[in-house]
Amino acid sequence: MLLIRNGYMIDPKSGTEGYYDILTEGEKILCIKERIDAPPREAELLDARGLIVSPGLVDVHVHFREPGFTYKEEIRTGAAAAAKGGFTSVIMMANTKPPIDNPETLAEVLEKGRQTGIHVLSCVNVTRGMKGEELVPMEELAAAGAAGFTDDGVPVLKAELAEEAMKRAAALGLPISFHEEDPRYIENNGINRGKASAHFGIGGSSREAEISMVRRDIGIAKETGAQIDIQHISARESVELVRAARREGYMNIHAEATPHHFTLTEEAAIRFGTLAKMNPPLREEADRQAIIRGLAEGVIEMIATDHAPHSREEKERSITQAPSGIIGLETSLALGITELVNKGYLTMGQLLHRMSTGPAELYRLDAGYLAQGGPADLVLIDKDAEMIPGAYASKACNTPFTGWKLQGRVAATICGGKIVYRQ
């Protein structure tokens, strides 16, 4: 049993805020009261004075690289990074080697996830081998425990295949997430076509690569009713397409934003080189502001890290040869507090909603809220503490945020009633 005393509780699902004691028993919350006067003797006391107590964070877009690329990250180390970042539930992407397009590989990664101390779920691929030619056995994989479907890393280019996948995902009641980059508009991925590509003397990635695919997939989702997630949205036009669809009443259209896309612009690619190379690329200040407005309005309901570990050697290659992506689980919350809350764009409750309740609701997870009888998955946050990224639990360190002075530090992460990280 755990007794969390003196903390300022924020439950983003109900909107409840205030000073409450929380008593857990096993994997559930036993009681939430303003004061628990006679706690059981066996309860371990956790003093949360000066801290925010919220639901454990939920990240629906992480790459833990197992199987096949464990020199970059393992499920074990990825989960440790998640716990350090305040996450109690994560959903892995399926672009591994072999890809997660069959029940055997899915069972393997889910079993390893169960050994980590946090909730590790996994999407499966949309197409076999991520080749964009043939759909996976979606019904069989759903029965085997798939959290959703995605070919993240590559787009599903054939419209008829995307439509059939959406119809089947809708029938199964599972979300389907799309990496929206049409290669016809990309000469060199990971770098925005504009000031950054000119700096490096390359063609870069046009914003139309994303916009065209977002437009197509929103159109198909309107027809099929599938719950779709526009992954790592980067362009202001894409945000407007999502806004327009939701304004029309299509609440099955969802989008996620990454901390790097709401914090950085293509100027960072010029400054940090390959450490700021990602797909889709960092774009212009107007795009960053559009993403922030989308988060504030709830047009973008989720913040997802797209945690993408790579080795130091890989990231030291040239701008065109280095892989895209950065790690993000251990910096996400602090960037949200520093860039969104402290600058007045979002309240703390809104930030926690985008980082827990919103993602949990799309994936129908029993997570993202605090209530009697609910899961004992919590994070204790020192909102005003300085946090300087650098000593990572992840195997990787590929991020431009190392050494930044941020605000907001995880004091403790509790999953299933057990302390899985303590500062």
Secondary structure, 3 states (H helix, E strand, C coil): CEEEEEEEEEECCCCEEEEEEEEEECCEEEEEECCCCCCCCCCEEEECCCCEEEECEEEEEECCCCCCCCCCCCHHHHHHHHHHCCEEEEEECCCCCCCCCCHHHHHHHHHHHHCCCCEEEECECCEHHHCCCCECCHHHHHHCCCCCEECCCCCCCCHHHHHHHHHHHHHHCCCEEECCCCHHHECCCCCECCHHHHHHCCCCECCHHHHHHHHHHHHHHHHHCCCEEECCCCCHHHHHHHHHHHHCCCCCEEEEECHHHHHCCHHHHHHHHHHHCCCCCCCCHHHHHHHHHHHHHCCCCEECCCECCCCHHHHCCCCCCCCCCCCCCCCHHHHHHHHHHCCCCCCHHHHHHHHHHHHHHHCCCCCCCCCCCCECCEEEEEEEEEECCCCCCCCCCCCCCCCCCEEEEEEEEEECCEEEEEC
